[in-house]
Amino acid sequence: MTEPIVFLPGMMCDARLFGPQIAELSRDYAVTVGPITQGERIEEIASGLLDVLPKRFALAGLSMGGIVAMELLRRAPDRVSRLALMDTNPLAETPQVAATRDPQIVKVRAGRLAEVMRDEMKPNYLAPGPWRNEVLDLVMDMAQALGPEIFVRQSRALQRRKDQQATLRKMRQPALVLCGAHDALCPVKRHEFMAELIPHAELRVIEGAGHLPTLEQPDATTDALREWMRQPMVLR
């Protein structure tokens, strides 16, 4: 029996981030999406997820979801059968980036969530392409649905996150490291670095995508995830 797939979405995103993948992969696998909305530390979020996730699962996280996925791997390596890290970052937050979050939090608490999301997304998120506006609209809709309190909580968790390089070096499971070629938030070089850290990682760079390849180039992303699910288990 193939293990179920657990998707973890990025900051201010919900299950719709993986809509195309859920539609395709659920034909062959049990697929679920874990919420990353509880707790002001990555460790708290991971702990809450371990209480509700299946006993053993394939784990795929995008952006903040990838950061939570690495903490799940650190805490419960025997429960994670394989790992896909998409458009994410294994390093602790830099003081410079951490400092930019505080004024964003102030604005969001003052009722300006849409403005903060728009300002953050335009330069960093998406590749140029015909569906860019539709994807941006969906991202805005997900953010508005989650609301300001979750923005603050997730921002605090990201500010305090730990470095996970040692976690990745130790892993022996099949690993996919995937990113959009145009991702300015978590660039390709960062993913090359991650793939080198992990003993059995495959790197996939998705052309025509930025930070959200699951929505920008859904077919290519789903194909990569299918291949990852078919990889044989790696012997320790």
N, C-alpha and C positions, 0 to 999 in steps of 0.2 A: 504494500500500500504506500503510495507516494505521500510524503508529508504535506500538510497544508501550507499555503503561502500567506504570510502576514505582511501587509504593506503598512509603512509608517509615513504619514504625509509630512510636508514641510510646514514651516511657520505660517500660521493663519490660513492653512488649507485643510480641507476635509477629504472624504473618500472620493469626491469628484476629480481630484488630482489624478487618480488612477482609473478613471471611468473606462477609457478604452482598453486598458489591460485587464480590468475585472471582467469586462464583457467577453474578451477573447479567452483568457486563461481559465475562467470558471467553467468552461466546457470540459476541461481535463483535470482541474485541481479544485480542492476546497480553498476558497480565497476569503480572507477577512482583512479588515482595516483596523488597526489599533489607534485609539485616540491618544494624542500627546498633549492634552489640554489640562491635566491635573498636576499640580505641583510647581513650585518655583525653583526647583533644581532638577537637572537631568537625572540625578540619582533617584529622586522621588518619582519622577515620571516612569522610569524603568521599573522600579519596585512595584508600582501600581499595575503596570502591564503584566509583569510576571505572575501576578495573582490570577489573571483572567485569560491569559493566552493558552493555547494547547500545550500539551506536555512536551512536544517536539515539533519544530516548524522551520520552514525556509523563511528567511527574513530579508525584506527589501525596504530600505529607507531612503527617502529623498531629502536632501538639505538638512533641516533640523531633524527630520525623521531618521536620517543616516547617523546623526550624532547620538540620538537615543538608541539606535540599533547597535552602535559600537559599545554603549554602556550595557545593553542587554547581553551582548557577547562576553563582555568582561565579567559580568555577574554570573551568567548561567551558560557557559560555553557548551555544555553537554545537551542543552535544549535547542540550540541553534544548529540545524543540519547543514545549512549553506547560507551565504550572506551576499546580498547585492547592495552596494553603496553607490548612490546616484547623486551627483551634483552636491557634494558635501565636503566636510573638512574635518580631519582627525585632530587638529591642533586646538589648544586652548585659545580663547578669545584674546586678541591683542588689546592692550590698554587703549589704543586709539579707537578701535571699533567699539569697545565697551563704552567709551565716553560718548560716542555718537548716539547711543541708545537712550541716554537720559533725556535729552531734549525731545526725542521722539515720544517717549513715555509721557512727558508733560503735555505735549500737543494732543496725544490720544485721550488723555484724561480730560482734556478741555473740549472733547467732542470732535476732534479733527482726524479721526482714524482714516477716512477716505483720502484725505490730503496726504497723510504720511505714507500710506500704501502706494499712492500714485507716484509720489516723489521718489520713493525707494525703488519702485519697479521699473520706471521708464529707462534709466541708464543701465540697470544691472540684469534684468530678468530674461528678456526674450530676444531671439534672433529676428532680423527682418524677414518678413514673409507674409503671404496672403491672409493667414489666419491670426495674425498678431493681435488685432483688435478684439477678436472673439475670445482669444485666450486671456487677454487682459481683463475683459469684462467678467469672465468666469472667476478669475483670481480675486477681483474686487468683490464679487458676490459672495465667495467663500469667506473672505475677511469680514464683510459686514455681518454675515450669518454668525460667525464666532464671537465678534464683538470686542470692545475695548479691554475688558478684564483679562481675556485670554491673551491679547497682545502684550499686556504688561507682564503677565505671568511668564510667557514664553521668552520675552526679552530678558527678564531677570535670569531665567534658566540658561540662556545662551551666554550671558555675561559671566556666569560663574562656572562654565563647563571646564572639564579637565582635559588634558592632553591624552589621547588614546593610541599613540604610536606603539607603545609596548603591547597593548591588547592586539593590535593588528599583526605584529611580528609573531605572536604566539599562535595565531589561528592556523588550523590545518584543514578546515572545511573548504569546499569549492567556493570561490569568490568571484564576483563580477564587480568591476569598478567601471562605472558608466558616467559619461557627462556629455552635455551639448558642446559642440565646437565653439559656440559663441558665448559660453557662460562667462560673464565678467565678475560674477559674485564668487564662484568657486572655479577658477580657471583650469584649463586642461593640464597645465604643469603640476597643479596640486594633485590631480588624479594620477598622473604619471608617478608622482612621489608615493602616493598611497599604494598603487599597484606594485611598486618595488618593495614596499614594506611587507606585503602579504605573500607568504610562500607560494600559494597556488592561485594567484589572481589572474584574471583575464581583463585587459583594458579595452573598453569600447568607447570610441568618440563618435557621437551622433552628429552628422552633418546637418546643417539647416536648423539646428536647435540651440537654444540658450540654456537658461537655468531650469526650464521645465520641459525636458524632452518627452515626458509621458504624454503631454498635451500637444507639443509643437510638432513632434515626429512620432506619433503613437505607434505606427506599424513597425518602424525600425526598432523602437524601444521594446515593444512586445516580442519581436523576434529574438532580440538579445536575451530577454528574460526566459524565453522558451528554451534557448540553448543552455542557459545557466541551469535550469531545472533538470535538464537531461544529462548534465555532467555526472560521471560516476563519483561516488563518495571517495574521498582521499584517505588512504590509510595513514595512521599516525606513525 
